[in-house]
Amino acid sequence: MHPMLNIAIQAIRRAGNFVVKQYELFDKNSVQSNHISNLISKINKESYYIITAIIQKFYPLHTVVNTWNTRDVNDVNFKESVFWIIGAIDNDVNFIKQFPFFALSISVFIKGHIEIGVIYDPIHNELFSACRGKGAHLNGYRIRVGTAKNLHRAIIAISCSYEQQHMTINLLSKFTNKCAYFRYTGSTILDLAYVAVGRVDGCVSIFFKKINYTNKLASGFLIIRESGGLIIDFTGTDNYLLSGNIIAGNVKIIRTILSIIQII
């Protein structure tokens, strides 16, 4: 195992333990709505500090930032360094409502390229990981994307921004005619992980705004690729970081989804 992957796993599991304790203690009925965002922010910051402390113990010269940091992967200095990107809880609304589908993530960039990605679902104790060129794993076992050839009985994960819900409804009607089934977990990072392990056959995410590659999805992108999957945008290119929309899955599923989307 890559030594930095080993540290990433150790750190994210420790933070996951903390988040689970907060989840179990959280009483959504006793917390005022205007205080919830502050509470989530505190939990995110504490998990970030837990992860950072472990990373810097072993790699004191590496830089650790979080997904709400303004630094960008395209920054010149960034490309000359090793950066650890720590993701916030995805999805925080799921956490608040105690809907048990959310995850933490860590991405490691070396000279501007992602080398290591880790996604941890602390509720179900599932840790997805990948090291560039060495495959993807779930709790240490190798994983691959599904082998579905078409949308018949296929499961497609859907996620979107609030502003794009109208397009999602349109998509659902188109896919339903193809006998596809849908899942909406609310956590895009988990959707990508589920594609990588074959639980869902494809993922469609609609945001239509530029995706910062240093955000929490970076680890999901690597895990998808290392599990044999592909990621494209709605035009069929790999410009999903600029277009802000994502199709993920195996080659045949992606082609089928793309053909439907392009006629909408």
ZAMARGU-4260 file (C-alpha; in steps of 0.2 Angstrom, whole numbers, plus 5000, padded with zeros to 4 digits):
<rodrens>
0) 5000/5000/5000 | 5006/5017/4996 | 5012/5025/5012 | 5002/5041/5010 | 4986/5031/5006
5) 4989/5022/5023 | 4990/5038/5032 | 4974/5045/5023 | 4965/5029/5028 | 4971/5031/5046
10) 4966/5049/5047 | 4949/5048/5038 | 4944/5033/5050 | 4948/5043/5065 | 4938/5058/5059
15) 4924/5047/5054 | 4923/5040/5072 | 4921/5058/5078 | 4908/5062/5065 | 4898/5046/5070
20) 4898/5051/5088 | 4891/5068/5084 | 4878/5060/5073 | 4872/5049/5087 | 4872/5064/5099
25) 4863/5076/5087 | 4845/5080/5091 | 4838/5089/5077 | 4822/5093/5087 | 4832/5103/5100
30) 4843/5113/5089 | 4837/5129/5083 | 4837/5130/5064 | 4848/5146/5064 | 4861/5137/5074
35) 4862/5121/5063 | 4874/5128/5050 | 4885/5134/5064 | 4885/5116/5072 | 4889/5108/5055
40) 4903/5120/5052 | 4910/5116/5069 | 4909/5097/5066 | 4917/5099/5048 | 4931/5110/5056
45) 4935/5097/5070 | 4935/5083/5058 | 4947/5093/5047 | 4959/5096/5062 | 4958/5078/5067
50) 4964/5073/5049 | 4977/5087/5048 | 4985/5082/5064 | 4988/5065/5058 | 4994/5070/5041
55) 5006/5083/5048 | 5013/5071/5060 | 5020/5060/5046 | 5021/5073/5032 | 5025/5090/5041
60) 5031/5098/5025 | 5015/5094/5015 | 5001/5107/5013 | 4983/5102/5019 | 4968/5112/5014
65) 4949/5109/5014 | 4936/5110/5001 | 4930/5127/5007 | 4948/5134/5004 | 4950/5147/4990
70) 4966/5139/4983 | 4964/5131/4966 | 4973/5116/4959 | 4978/5126/4944 | 4989/5138/4955
75) 5007/5137/4950 | 5013/5134/4967 | 5000/5121/4969 | 5008/5111/4955 | 5025/5111/4963
80) 5019/5104/4979 | 5010/5090/4988 | 4992/5095/4993 | 4980/5085/5004 | 4962/5091/5000
85) 4950/5087/5014 | 4931/5086/5010 | 4917/5092/5021 | 4902/5081/5025 | 4893/5076/5010
90) 4878/5078/5012 | 4876/5089/5027 | 4857/5090/5025 | 4857/5071/5026 | 4867/5072/5042
95) 4855/5085/5050 | 4840/5074/5046 | 4849/5059/5051 | 4847/5051/5034 | 4862/5039/5035
100) 4870/5043/5018 | 4885/5054/5019 | 4903/5053/5018 | 4920/5061/5021 | 4934/5062/5008
105) 4953/5065/5006 | 4962/5068/4989 | 4980/5069/4988 | 4988/5079/4973 | 5006/5079/4968
110) 5012/5092/4956 | 4994/5096/4951 | 4988/5078/4948 | 4977/5067/4959 | 4987/5052/4965
115) 4976/5046/4980 | 4958/5047/4983 | 4948/5040/4999 | 4930/5041/5003 | 4923/5035/5020
120) 4905/5032/5024 | 4907/5031/5043 | 4889/5025/5046 | 4891/5009/5036 | 4910/5008/5039
125) 4914/5008/5021 | 4930/5015/5015 | 4933/5017/4996 | 4950/5020/4990 | 4961/5022/4975
130) 4979/5025/4971 | 4983/5031/4953 | 4987/5016/4942 | 4984/5003/4956 | 4965/5000/4955
135) 4951/5004/4967 | 4946/4996/4983 | 4932/4994/4996 | 4938/4990/5013 | 4954/4982/5005
140) 4945/4972/4992 | 4947/4976/4973 | 4931/4984/4965 | 4925/4986/4947 | 4911/4995/4939
145) 4895/4986/4934 | 4894/4976/4918 | 4876/4982/4913 | 4875/4984/4894 | 4859/4995/4893
150) 4846/5003/4904 | 4835/4988/4906 | 4834/4985/4925 | 4849/4997/4927 | 4850/5008/4942
155) 4855/5026/4939 | 4860/5038/4953 | 4854/5056/4951 | 4860/5072/4959 | 4857/5090/4955
160) 4858/5107/4962 | 4842/5115/4967 | 4842/5127/4952 | 4842/5112/4940 | 4828/5101/4948
165) 4817/5105/4932 | 4829/5097/4921 | 4830/5082/4933 | 4812/5079/4931 | 4813/5080/4912
170) 4828/5067/4913 | 4818/5055/4924 | 4803/5055/4912 | 4815/5050/4898 | 4824/5037/4907
175) 4808/5029/4914 | 4803/5025/4896 | 4820/5015/4895 | 4815/5004/4911 | 4829/5012/4922
180) 4827/5013/4941 | 4833/5028/4950 | 4841/5032/4967 | 4844/5049/4975 | 4855/5048/4990
185) 4859/5066/4991 | 4877/5063/4992 | 4886/5064/4975 | 4902/5058/4982 | 4894/5042/4988
190) 4885/5040/4971 | 4902/5040/4962 | 4908/5027/4975 | 4893/5016/4972 | 4896/5017/4953
195) 4914/5011/4956 | 4908/4996/4966 | 4894/4992/4954 | 4879/4995/4966 | 4872/5008/4954
200) 4876/5006/4935 | 4878/5025/4931 | 4878/5042/4939 | 4871/5058/4932 | 4875/5074/4941
205) 4868/5091/4935 | 4876/5107/4942 | 4880/5118/4927 | 4893/5128/4936 | 4912/5126/4935
210) 4918/5111/4947 | 4934/5116/4956 | 4944/5100/4954 | 4950/5102/4972 | 4933/5099/4979
215) 4927/5083/4987 | 4922/5075/4970 | 4941/5073/4965 | 4943/5057/4975 | 4927/5050/4967
220) 4934/5054/4950 | 4949/5044/4953 | 4940/5030/4961 | 4929/5029/4946 | 4943/5028/4934
225) 4953/5016/4944 | 4938/5004/4945 | 4937/5004/4926 | 4924/5017/4924 | 4923/5033/4914
230) 4917/5051/4917 | 4911/5063/4903 | 4900/5078/4902 | 4883/5081/4893 | 4893/5084/4877
235) 4902/5068/4877 | 4919/5076/4881 | 4930/5075/4897 | 4927/5094/4901 | 4915/5090/4915
240) 4926/5101/4927 | 4921/5116/4916 | 4903/5112/4911 | 4898/5106/4928 | 4888/5091/4923
245) 4894/5073/4925 | 4889/5056/4918 | 4899/5041/4926 | 4898/5022/4923 | 4905/5009/4911
250) 4907/5013/4892 | 4890/5006/4886 | 4880/5014/4900 | 4888/5031/4897 | 4884/5030/4878
255) 4866/5025/4882 | 4864/5039/4895 | 4872/5052/4883 | 4861/5048/4869 | 4846/5051/4879
260) 4852/5067/4887 | 4857/5075/4870 | 4839/5073/4863 | 4831/5082/4878
</rodrens>
